Amino acid sequence: MNKIYYKVSKLENFEVAARKIFNLLVEAQNQFENESRVLKVDIDNHLNELGQFDDDMLRLQQEFGELFLLPFFTEINFPLLIKKNPKKQINDIPEKFTLNNLKRETSLSELEIKNYYNTEFVLEKDVYLYLKKVSNVLKEYIKIDNYKINIDREDYDEFGLLIQWQSYMKDLINELYNSFINGNLISNVAMTRSLIECYVYISIIKKEKNPLLLQDWFFSNLIKGSKRYNEGNKELLNNTLAQFFEGYDILQSRLKKGNSNNWLSTVIPKKKYYI
């Protein structure tokens, strides 16, 4: 077995490192024709401020290593990727390496995702199909610029809070999409949960058509959010609301109990509310 080792210098970018590794592959095939090969690659530095590999080295390991190099070896070893070739090693190596060699008809690069290495996802067929569906849904939603086409002004919604809510949801989806294409799928989980909550809340409010329920939601968010304020700002908020809304003290006392979904207590007769 022919073992090939290469260490990427901190001064080398993706293209330089990829070409040097490819040249080693060609040289190994010329000297040890059709002999089984194993590749071992180390990377010197190339870390960002979070201690993770930069985009060039992520690309070297994922696109170049897994998508291009693996068929020409029996096994490849990168810091973030150790993988055996499930098929017979290919010995018909291209005469020269170009970036076009990295393209293939069907790959995860179709999803425009920059990296997966800061996630817990595994790049397998079922994950690919799932991510492609999510990507298509988000791309279609992002084309919608006028959020008012989804929620019209309701008679019971005097201040147009639902329209503002829908605007927030669109901003959240845009943020989710940007996070998605950058490979930050852990944040996507939290944002997706927030979107599900928003849809549930709006569905309940539109079904009940009760302005008091909408008011409870509004005040509940203000009260829960005020926990992040200092004592001076918290007191200012409460005094202002008490001046403009009769019975605010009673409302505040009721909404302070329980979790952030306690404003649903008038329509859902349970002590605790979870989504």
Residue pairs with C-beta under 8 A, 6 or more apart in sequence:
1 35
1 36
1 37
1 38
1 74
2 28
2 32
2 35
2 36
2 37
2 38
3 37
3 38
3 40
4 24
4 25
4 28
4 37
4 38
4 39
4 40
4 73
5 39
5 40
5 41
5 42
6 17
6 20
6 21
6 24
6 39
6 40
6 41
6 42
7 41
7 42
7 43
7 44
8 17
8 41
8 42
8 43
8 44
8 46
8 57
8 60
9 17
9 44
10 44
10 45
10 46
12 20
13 56
14 56
14 57
14 59
14 60
14 64
15 99
17 56
17 60
18 60
18 64
18 97
19 97
21 39
21 41
21 64
21 69
22 69
22 97
23 97
25 37
25 39
25 69
25 72
25 73
25 93
26 93
28 35
28 37
29 37
29 91
29 93
33 91
34 91
36 74
36 89
37 72
37 73
37 74
37 89
38 73
38 74
38 75
38 76
38 77
39 69
39 73
39 75
39 76
39 77
40 77
41 60
41 61
41 65
41 76
41 77
41 78
41 79
42 79
43 53
43 57
43 60
43 78
43 79
46 53
46 54
46 56
46 57
47 53
47 54
48 54
52 117
52 118
53 61
53 79
53 80
53 117
55 114
55 115
58 80
58 114
58 115
58 117
59 115
60 78
61 78
61 79
61 80
61 81
61 117
62 81
62 115
62 116
62 117
62 123
63 102
63 109
64 102
65 76
65 78
65 81
66 76
66 81
66 83
66 123
67 102
67 104
67 107
67 109
68 101
68 102
69 76
70 76
70 83
70 85
71 85
71 87
71 89
71 90
72 89
72 90
72 91
72 93
73 85
73 89
74 84
74 85
74 89
75 82
75 83
75 84
75 85
76 82
76 83
76 85
80 117
94 101
103 109
108 116
108 123
108 128
108 131
110 132
111 131
111 132
111 135
111 181
112 135
112 181
113 131
113 135
113 180
113 181
113 182
113 183
114 181
114 182
114 183
115 182
115 183
116 123
116 183
116 185
117 183
118 183
118 184
118 186
119 183
119 184
119 185
119 186
120 185
120 186
121 127
121 131
121 185
134 180
135 180
135 181
138 173
138 176
138 177
138 180
139 177
141 170
141 173
141 177
142 173
142 174
142 177
144 150
144 170
147 163
147 166
147 167
147 169
147 170
148 163
148 166
150 166
151 162
151 163
151 165
151 166
151 202
153 160
153 162
153 163
154 162
154 206
154 209
156 209
156 210
156 211
156 214
157 163
157 211
157 214
158 211
161 214
161 217
161 218
162 202
162 205
162 206
162 214
165 198
165 202
166 202
168 198
169 195
169 198
172 191
172 194
172 195
172 198
173 195
175 191
176 188
176 191
176 192
176 195
179 185
179 187
179 188
179 191
180 188
193 275
196 275
197 275
200 275
201 217
204 213
204 264
204 267
205 213
205 214
205 217
208 267
210 267
212 266
213 263
213 266
213 267
216 251
216 255
216 263
216 266
217 263
219 241
219 245
219 248
219 251
219 252
219 255
219 263
220 255
220 260
220 262
220 263
221 260
222 237
222 241
223 252
223 255
223 256
224 260
226 233
226 234
226 237
226 238
227 234
229 237
238 248
238 252
241 248
241 252
242 248
242 249
245 251
254 262
254 265
255 262
255 263
258 265
258 271
258 272
258 273
259 272
259 273
259 274
261 273
261 274
261 275
262 273
264 273
265 273
